[in-house]
Amino acid sequence: MNVGYIVSKVGYAFDVPSNDYGFDGQITTFRPNAEIESEYINVQLKATDGIKILDNGQISFSLDMNDINAWLENFFPVVLVVFDAQNERGYYIIIQEYFKMKPMTANETKQ
């Protein structure tokens, strides 16, 4: 999956860091007059061969709590893209929005 290509199709820029620490990419957005906006969107990519699709159409994917906490503390939006390599299909959520709508219980944070 080429996230950079998809991002560029909508008129934004996708930058990939030179090291593999932290986020896998950063989206720069632009105003209609082509000025760079002052905020970024961080992108975290996860790939798997065995994605679990639930009855309601949502996917189930395990994440490390340390990652979730770091993403939630980030000032800029964090988009998690989960790529189903077997079916060549990507799914995404905006982490901060997702956990605002669906806060974790104490039990879930231990898993």
C-alpha positions as CSV (number, residue, x, y, z in Angstrom):
1,M,0.0,0.0,0.0
2,N,1.4,3.3,-1.0
3,V,0.1,5.8,1.5
4,G,2.1,8.6,-0.1
5,Y,0.4,8.1,-3.4
6,I,-3.1,8.2,-1.8
7,V,-2.2,11.3,0.2
8,S,-0.9,13.1,-2.8
9,K,-4.0,12.3,-4.8
10,V,-6.0,14.5,-2.4
11,G,-3.5,17.3,-2.7
12,Y,-1.4,16.9,0.5
13,A,2.2,15.8,1.0
14,F,3.4,12.7,2.8
15,D,6.9,12.8,4.4
16,V,8.6,9.6,5.5
17,P,11.2,10.0,8.3
18,S,14.8,8.9,7.6
19,N,14.8,6.7,10.8
20,D,12.3,4.1,12.0
21,Y,11.7,5.6,15.4
22,G,8.2,7.0,16.1
23,F,5.7,7.6,13.4
24,D,6.0,6.1,9.9
25,G,5.0,9.3,8.2
26,Q,3.6,12.8,8.5
27,I,1.0,14.4,6.3
28,T,1.3,18.1,5.6
29,T,-2.0,19.7,4.7
30,F,-2.5,22.9,2.6
31,R,-5.1,25.7,2.5
32,P,-7.0,26.2,-0.8
33,N,-4.5,29.0,-1.8
34,A,-1.7,26.3,-1.5
35,E,-0.3,27.7,1.8
36,I,1.0,25.1,4.2
37,E,-1.3,24.7,7.3
38,S,0.4,25.0,10.6
39,E,-0.6,21.5,11.8
40,Y,0.4,18.0,10.7
41,I,-1.2,14.6,10.8
42,N,1.0,11.8,12.1
43,V,0.6,8.4,10.5
44,Q,1.3,5.0,12.1
45,L,1.3,2.0,9.7
46,K,0.7,-1.6,10.8
47,A,0.5,-4.6,8.5
48,T,-0.8,-8.1,9.1
49,D,-1.5,-11.2,7.1
50,G,-4.4,-12.3,9.3
51,I,-6.8,-9.5,10.0
52,K,-9.9,-10.3,12.0
53,I,-13.2,-8.8,10.7
54,L,-16.0,-8.7,13.2
55,D,-19.7,-9.3,12.4
56,N,-20.3,-5.6,12.5
57,G,-17.7,-5.0,9.7
58,Q,-15.1,-3.5,12.1
59,I,-11.7,-5.0,12.4
60,S,-9.9,-6.4,15.5
61,F,-6.2,-5.7,15.8
62,S,-4.0,-5.9,18.9
63,L,-1.9,-2.8,19.9
64,D,0.6,-2.2,22.6
65,M,-0.8,0.0,25.4
66,N,2.5,2.1,25.5
67,D,1.8,3.0,21.8
68,I,-1.8,3.9,22.4
69,N,-0.9,6.1,25.4
70,A,1.9,7.8,23.4
71,W,-0.5,8.4,20.4
72,L,-3.2,9.8,22.7
73,E,-0.7,12.3,24.3
74,N,0.4,13.6,20.9
75,F,-0.6,17.1,20.1
76,F,-1.3,16.4,16.5
77,P,-3.8,13.9,15.2
78,V,-2.6,10.4,14.8
79,V,-4.0,8.2,12.0
80,L,-3.5,4.5,12.5
81,V,-3.6,2.6,9.2
82,V,-3.9,-1.2,9.4
83,F,-3.1,-3.0,6.2
84,D,-4.5,-6.4,5.5
85,A,-1.6,-7.7,3.3
86,Q,-3.5,-10.9,2.3
87,N,-6.4,-9.0,0.8
88,E,-4.5,-5.8,-0.1
89,R,-6.9,-3.6,1.8
90,G,-6.2,-0.8,4.3
91,Y,-8.3,0.4,7.2
92,Y,-7.8,3.6,9.2
93,I,-8.9,5.4,12.3
94,I,-8.0,8.7,13.9
95,I,-6.7,7.5,17.3
96,Q,-7.7,10.5,19.4
97,E,-11.3,10.6,17.9
98,Y,-11.7,6.9,18.3
99,F,-10.8,6.8,22.0
100,K,-12.9,9.9,22.7
101,M,-15.9,8.0,21.4
102,K,-14.9,4.7,23.0
103,P,-12.9,5.2,26.2
104,M,-11.1,2.1,27.5
105,T,-12.1,0.5,30.7
106,A,-9.5,-0.5,33.3
107,N,-9.8,-4.1,32.3
108,E,-9.1,-3.3,28.6
109,T,-6.0,-1.4,29.5
110,K,-4.5,-4.5,31.0
111,Q,-4.9,-6.5,27.8
